[in-house]
């Protein structure tokens, strides 16, 4: 669980909840997605009523449980795209295999570092 927590924090996530007893972590990361051209034209055309993508919030939940002598880690990532008024424009599950491969490679490296006490 500590390795998963470290990877999330190293990747810029803010941990919102952690329960060692349940093996549950939840964290979020905010990323700016403003397209200045889109923002300009939407504001030019719609004035104060303009709505354009401003940021995305990536939410992560992880469940770490015992599996014999090992541990099992299940993790999900979801992305919310927010507009300049703070309204949700889109919500979708991140289902890119590469995204998860990269995450678990970092967790594996973190576990190695913990075991070697580096």
C-alpha positions as CSV (number, residue, x, y, z in Angstrom):
1,X,0.0,0.0,0.0
2,X,2.9,2.3,0.8
3,X,4.3,1.8,-2.7
4,X,1.0,2.7,-4.3
5,X,0.7,5.8,-2.1
6,X,4.3,6.9,-3.0
7,X,3.6,6.5,-6.8
8,X,0.5,8.6,-6.6
9,X,2.2,11.3,-4.7
10,X,5.2,11.3,-6.9
11,X,2.9,11.6,-9.9
12,X,1.3,14.8,-8.4
13,X,-1.8,13.3,-6.9
14,X,-3.3,14.7,-3.7
15,X,-4.3,11.8,-1.4
16,X,-7.8,12.4,-0.2
17,X,-8.5,9.2,1.8
18,X,-6.4,6.3,3.0
19,X,-7.5,3.4,5.1
20,X,-4.9,0.8,5.9
21,X,-7.5,-1.5,7.4
22,X,-9.5,-1.6,4.2
23,X,-6.5,-1.2,1.9
24,X,-8.2,1.7,0.2
25,X,-6.7,4.9,-1.2
26,X,-8.3,7.7,-3.1
27,X,-6.5,10.6,-4.7
28,X,-7.0,13.4,-7.3
29,X,-4.8,15.3,-9.6
30,X,-5.8,18.5,-11.4
31,X,-4.4,19.3,-14.9
32,X,-4.9,22.5,-16.9
33,X,-6.4,21.7,-20.4
34,X,-7.1,25.3,-21.4
35,X,-6.8,25.9,-25.2
36,X,-6.1,29.7,-25.3
37,X,-7.4,29.9,-28.8
38,X,-10.7,28.2,-27.9
39,X,-11.0,30.3,-24.8
40,X,-10.5,33.5,-26.8
41,X,-13.0,32.6,-29.5
42,X,-15.6,31.4,-27.1
43,X,-15.3,34.5,-25.0
44,X,-15.3,36.7,-28.2
45,X,-18.5,35.0,-29.5
46,X,-20.4,34.4,-26.2
47,X,-19.1,37.0,-23.8
48,X,-19.8,36.3,-20.2
49,X,-21.8,33.1,-21.2
50,X,-18.7,31.5,-22.8
51,X,-18.0,28.0,-21.7
52,X,-14.7,26.2,-22.6
53,X,-12.6,23.4,-21.2
54,X,-10.4,24.7,-18.4
55,X,-9.1,21.8,-16.4
56,X,-9.4,18.1,-15.9
57,X,-9.4,16.2,-12.7
58,X,-8.1,12.7,-12.6
59,X,-9.5,10.7,-9.7
60,X,-7.7,7.5,-8.6
61,X,-9.0,4.7,-6.3
62,X,-6.8,1.8,-5.3
63,X,-7.6,-1.3,-3.4
64,X,-4.6,-3.3,-1.9
65,X,-5.4,-6.7,-0.4
66,X,-3.5,-9.7,0.8
67,X,-3.2,-12.6,-1.7
68,X,-1.4,-15.4,0.0
69,X,2.2,-14.2,0.6
70,X,1.7,-11.4,-1.9
71,X,-0.5,-8.5,-2.4
72,X,-3.2,-7.8,-5.0
73,X,-3.6,-4.2,-6.3
74,X,-6.6,-3.0,-8.1
75,X,-6.7,0.6,-9.3
76,X,-9.1,2.7,-11.4
77,X,-8.6,6.1,-12.9
78,X,-11.4,8.4,-14.0
79,X,-11.1,11.8,-15.7
80,X,-13.5,14.7,-15.3
81,X,-13.3,17.6,-17.7
82,X,-14.4,20.9,-16.2
83,X,-15.4,24.1,-17.9
84,X,-14.3,27.7,-16.9
85,X,-17.4,28.0,-14.7
86,X,-16.5,24.8,-12.7
87,X,-19.2,22.6,-14.3
88,X,-18.5,19.1,-15.4
89,X,-18.4,18.8,-19.2
90,X,-17.4,15.1,-19.5
91,X,-16.6,12.2,-17.3
92,X,-15.0,9.0,-18.5
93,X,-13.0,6.0,-17.2
94,X,-9.4,6.0,-18.3
95,X,-9.1,2.7,-20.1
96,X,-5.8,3.1,-21.9
97,X,-3.7,0.0,-21.2
98,X,-0.4,1.9,-21.5
99,X,-1.5,4.3,-18.7
100,X,-2.0,1.4,-16.4
101,X,1.2,-0.4,-17.5
102,X,3.2,2.7,-16.7
103,X,1.5,3.1,-13.3
104,X,2.1,-0.5,-12.3
105,X,5.8,-0.3,-13.5
106,X,6.2,2.5,-11.1
107,X,4.6,0.5,-8.3
108,X,6.9,-2.4,-9.0
109,X,9.9,-0.1,-8.9
110,X,8.6,1.4,-5.6
111,X,8.2,-2.1,-4.1
112,X,11.8,-3.0,-5.2
113,X,13.1,0.2,-3.6
114,X,11.3,-0.6,-0.3
115,X,12.6,-4.1,-0.2
116,X,16.1,-3.0,-0.8
117,X,15.8,-0.1,1.7
118,X,17.2,2.4,-0.8
